[in-house]
């Protein structure tokens, strides 16, 4: 096989209301044998752009996200809360209601912890699992709720870690 005959497969684990937000990657996507996207609603848009796209929804990474039952008193104090959100909000106003929901939660009289944005640290692995497990409610509002059949991996991670989740309709 020569290099030009080598199959290239691309997996895009993100979605957008308009796939042209990924336009800088289109040359790579067009060169690929196949592009897999987590959003069924983006497949036809990619194909319109000359990209051989297919739907491949995400799932649970069991080795990373699992039930955590052994935690210290310090972890219990740090991560226990009524409501939590783990995620970013870099481009406020473009997440189809996410910012408004989180802003509203911040104004009511409950213990709310937001991780990964607004000056709060990002969390991964064990810390993520403990937050999911020790929060009474985890918010999992998708950043792209208008994209058909798109479910953020956030939902799988929270459920896999044993959290109770409230999410928008998918």
Secondary structure per residue as TSV (DSSP state, phi and psi in degrees):
chain	resnum	aa	ss	phi	psi
A	1	X	-	360.0	137.9
A	2	X	-	-91.7	164.4
A	3	X	G	-58.0	-36.1
A	4	X	G	-70.5	-17.5
A	5	X	G	-92.3	-4.4
A	6	X	S	-73.7	124.1
A	7	X	-	-63.9	140.9
A	8	X	-	-120.9	127.5
A	9	X	E	-120.2	131.6
A	10	X	E	-118.7	135.6
A	11	X	E	-116.5	119.6
A	12	X	E	-103.9	107.0
A	13	X	-	-83.8	23.0
A	14	X	-	-132.5	164.4
A	15	X	-	-135.3	162.0
A	16	X	-	-147.8	158.1
A	17	X	S	-65.0	-29.0
A	18	X	S	-135.6	115.2
A	19	X	G	-64.5	-14.4
A	20	X	G	-64.9	-10.7
A	21	X	G	-65.3	-18.2
A	22	X	G	-100.1	17.0
A	23	X	G	-54.9	-33.0
A	24	X	G	-64.7	-20.4
A	25	X	G	-93.7	-6.2
A	26	X	H	-56.1	-39.5
A	27	X	H	-58.1	-41.0
A	28	X	H	-66.9	-46.2
A	29	X	H	-60.4	-38.8
A	30	X	H	-70.3	-31.8
A	31	X	H	-72.7	-25.1
A	32	X	S	-69.0	147.1
A	33	X	S	-64.3	-38.3
A	34	X	E	-153.7	142.3
A	35	X	E	-112.3	126.9
A	36	X	E	-106.7	131.4
A	37	X	E	-123.3	148.3
A	38	X	S	-78.9	-8.2
A	39	X	-	-113.1	107.9
A	40	X	H	-54.9	-37.4
A	41	X	H	-66.2	-12.7
A	42	X	H	-96.0	-13.2
A	43	X	H	-57.6	-52.1
A	44	X	H	-63.8	-36.3
A	45	X	H	-62.4	-43.7
A	46	X	H	-61.7	-42.9
A	47	X	H	-63.1	-36.2
A	48	X	H	-62.0	-29.1
A	49	X	T	-86.8	8.7
A	50	X	T	81.3	23.6
A	51	X	-	-109.3	133.1
A	52	X	-	-80.4	85.3
A	53	X	E	-104.4	148.3
A	54	X	E	-140.6	156.0
A	55	X	E	-88.2	131.5
A	56	X	-	-144.2	88.6
A	57	X	-	-65.3	153.6
A	58	X	-	-79.0	170.5
A	59	X	-	-146.7	-169.4
A	60	X	-	-82.5	131.0
A	61	X	-	-93.3	86.6
A	62	X	T	-57.1	-33.1
A	63	X	T	-69.4	-19.6
A	64	X	T	-103.9	-35.2
A	65	X	S	-121.7	110.8
A	66	X	-	-152.6	170.7
A	67	X	-	-62.0	134.3
A	68	X	-	-116.7	114.4
A	69	X	-	-113.8	-7.3
A	70	X	-	-110.2	102.1
A	71	X	-	-136.3	154.2
A	72	X	-	-83.1	168.1
A	73	X	H	-62.1	-37.4
A	74	X	H	-64.2	-42.6
A	75	X	H	-65.3	-39.7
A	76	X	H	-59.6	-44.9
A	77	X	H	-67.8	-39.4
A	78	X	H	-72.2	-39.1
A	79	X	H	-104.8	-13.0
A	80	X	-	-72.6	133.0
A	81	X	E	-161.2	164.4
A	82	X	E	-73.1	-50.3
A	83	X	E	-134.8	139.4
A	84	X	E	-135.8	157.0
A	85	X	E	-137.6	129.5
A	86	X	E	-114.0	112.0
A	87	X	S	162.2	178.3
A	88	X	-	-105.0	160.4
A	89	X	-	-143.0	50.7
A	90	X	T	-61.1	-43.0
A	91	X	T	-112.1	74.5
A	92	X	T	-52.9	140.9
A	93	X	T	92.5	-14.6
A	94	X	-	-103.7	7.9
A	95	X	S	-106.1	31.3
A	96	X	T	43.4	52.8
A	97	X	T	103.6	-14.4
A	98	X	H	-59.9	-49.9
A	99	X	H	-60.6	-41.2
A	100	X	H	-63.6	-41.2
A	101	X	H	-63.6	-48.0
A	102	X	H	-67.9	-37.8
A	103	X	H	-61.1	-40.4
A	104	X	H	-65.2	-43.8
A	105	X	H	-59.7	-38.5
A	106	X	H	-63.6	-24.8
A	107	X	H	-89.0	-13.9
A	108	X	S	-93.5	162.1
A	109	X	S	-85.5	70.2
A	110	X	S	-137.4	161.4
A	111	X	-	-78.5	111.5
A	112	X	E	-124.9	127.1
A	113	X	E	-121.6	131.7
A	114	X	E	-117.1	124.5
A	115	X	E	-114.3	135.4
A	116	X	S	98.4	4.3
A	117	X	S	-160.8	169.4
A	118	X	T	54.1	40.7
A	119	X	T	84.6	-1.7
A	120	X	-	-91.6	147.7
A	121	X	-	-69.1	150.5
A	122	X	-	-73.4	150.3
A	123	X	-	-129.9	144.9
A	124	X	-	-142.7	167.3
A	125	X	H	52.4	-126.8
A	126	X	H	-57.8	-44.1
A	127	X	H	-62.0	-43.2
A	128	X	H	-57.6	-48.1
A	129	X	H	-62.0	-39.8
A	130	X	H	-67.1	-40.2
A	131	X	H	-60.7	-48.8
A	132	X	H	-58.6	-42.9
A	133	X	H	-73.9	-36.0
A	134	X	H	-96.5	-1.4
A	135	X	E	-91.1	137.5
A	136	X	E	-66.1	-40.2
A	137	X	E	-135.2	131.6
A	138	X	E	-109.5	126.7
A	139	X	E	-86.2	130.2
A	140	X	-	-130.3	41.2
A	141	X	-	-64.6	125.1
A	142	X	-	-66.0	144.4
A	143	X	T	-75.2	-14.2
A	144	X	T	-135.5	63.1
A	145	X	T	-68.9	-14.9
A	146	X	T	-86.3	-7.6
A	147	X	S	-83.7	121.5
A	148	X	T	-58.1	135.8
A	149	X	T	53.0	40.0
A	150	X	-	-110.8	125.8
A	151	X	-	-130.1	120.2
A	152	X	-	-61.9	147.5
A	153	X	H	-62.3	-18.3
A	154	X	H	-52.3	-41.9
A	155	X	H	-61.8	-46.7
A	156	X	H	-62.8	-42.7
A	157	X	H	-61.5	-46.0
A	158	X	H	-65.1	-45.3
A	159	X	H	-66.1	-40.7
A	160	X	H	-63.6	-29.0
A	161	X	T	-86.2	0.7
A	162	X	T	91.8	17.2
A	163	X	-	-88.8	153.8
A	164	X	-	-87.2	131.3
A	165	X	E	-123.5	137.9
A	166	X	E	-112.9	125.1
A	167	X	-	-136.9	159.8
A	168	X	-	-71.9	162.4
A	169	X	-	-64.9	134.7
A	170	X	-	-119.2	360.0
